[in-house]
């Protein structure tokens, strides 16, 4: 049920957003996608978040220099 709602909601979000941007704002092409700049930046943001979490966990374990205390 969740997956159905997720994909139907995502489809409606993109479709209605593109239609709105095209009809009301006159935007065409890729830029008509709702929040186009956010979707372009998302892979980099996910990468940065994973790197941050990895470094934080590594620091908590004491394997790295970040977050570890000197002996």
N, C-alpha and C positions, 0 to 999 in steps of 0.2 A: 504494500500500500504506500509506504514511504517513497519507494523508487518511482512509482507511477506519479505521485504528486510532485516529486522533485523534477522529473523530466517534462511533465506537462507544464509545470510552473516555469521552468527554464525556457521552454519553447515559447510560451506566451510572453514572457519577459522580453526575449529577443525580438520576436515578431512584432509585438505592439510597440516596442521601443524604436525599432527601425521605421515602422509606419509613422509614428509620431514625429520622429526627427525628419523624415522625408516630407511629410505633408505640412507640418506646422513650421519647421525651421528651415526647410529647403536644403537640408544636408543630404548629400549623395555619396555613394561609395562606401568604403570601409568605415569612414568616420560616422556613418549613420548608426552604427552599432552602439547601443546604450553604454555609457561609461567606457568608451573605446580606449582612452588613455590608461585607465585602471587595468583593463584586460591585457594591454601590452606590457605593463609593469609587473603583473602577477607572477610570472615565472621567476623573475629576479628577486621579488619579495619572498617567495617560498624558499628559494635557494639561501638567501640571507638568514631567514628564520631557522632553517635546518642547520646551517653553519653555526649560528649563535647557540642553538640548543646543544649541538654536539660539543662545542667548546665548553659550555657550562657544565655538562655532564662529565666531560673529561677533567675539568677543574675540580669538581666535587669528589671525584675518585682519586685525585692526587697524581694523575698520570701526566699532567701538563704543568706549565709554569703559571698559567692564568688561574688565579683563585687558590693556589696551593701556598702553604706557609713554609718558610725556610726552617730547616732543622736546627 
